[in-house]
Amino acid sequence: MQTICVYCASSTQVKPSYFEATASLASILAKAGLSVVYGGGSNGLMGQLADSMLASRGKITGIIPRFMCEVEWNHTNLTELILVETMHERKEKMALMADAVVALPGGCGTLEELLEVITWKRLGIFTKPIVIVNLEGYFDALITMLDRAVDEHFMRDEHRRMWEVVETPEEVLPAIQNSVNWDSNARSFAAL
């Protein structure tokens, strides 16, 4: 494992505790010698993630559509900034570069990225660990919805094992390390 993809918010109006948790996660990842790939933004939790990775001497790569750079949404001091043409290309490149995905709280963009990578995992396109950091219960409603999808047979029970849910940044690396190998065609799982 070398690179972690982190999905998170660009909003600057979120609770300070979310900024603190994002900084903590960045520090943990940098100290573990892991690189981060993320959406390349400079504001909100995205900016906090980048600034904290850099302050911890970690490597962080941003992937951002060209139109977002034209309106100066990009972070200007990253280890690497990769420009793409579309949001779809951005998400695909982030997933391809990642050895695991971590979702911090965010809005519709973060939720869309998370649900898309879960869908890709179900289809066998992305088979690596997915960790949802449920800070202060932020993702409770989403987790309830996913459980309902299983309960009402839109997904199988074993699909709940496509992601791990943790409550703190300190639990992220153990969750990644303890995740199961995913075979979208099989009903059984082997520990990593």
Secondary structure as GFF3:
##gff-version 3
##sequence-region A 1 192
A	DSSP	beta_strand	3	7	.	.	.	ID=ss1
A	DSSP	alpha_helix	16	31	.	.	.	ID=ss2
A	DSSP	beta_strand	35	38	.	.	.	ID=ss3
A	DSSP	alpha_helix	44	55	.	.	.	ID=ss4
A	DSSP	beta_strand	60	65	.	.	.	ID=ss5
A	DSSP	alpha_helix	66	70	.	.	.	ID=ss6
A	DSSP	beta_strand	80	84	.	.	.	ID=ss7
A	DSSP	alpha_helix	87	97	.	.	.	ID=ss8
A	DSSP	beta_strand	100	103	.	.	.	ID=ss9
A	DSSP	alpha_helix	108	123	.	.	.	ID=ss10
A	DSSP	beta_strand	130	133	.	.	.	ID=ss11
A	DSSP	three_ten_helix	135	137	.	.	.	ID=ss12
A	DSSP	alpha_helix	140	151	.	.	.	ID=ss13
A	DSSP	three_ten_helix	157	162	.	.	.	ID=ss14
A	DSSP	beta_strand	164	166	.	.	.	ID=ss15
A	DSSP	three_ten_helix	169	171	.	.	.	ID=ss16
A	DSSP	alpha_helix	172	177	.	.	.	ID=ss17
###
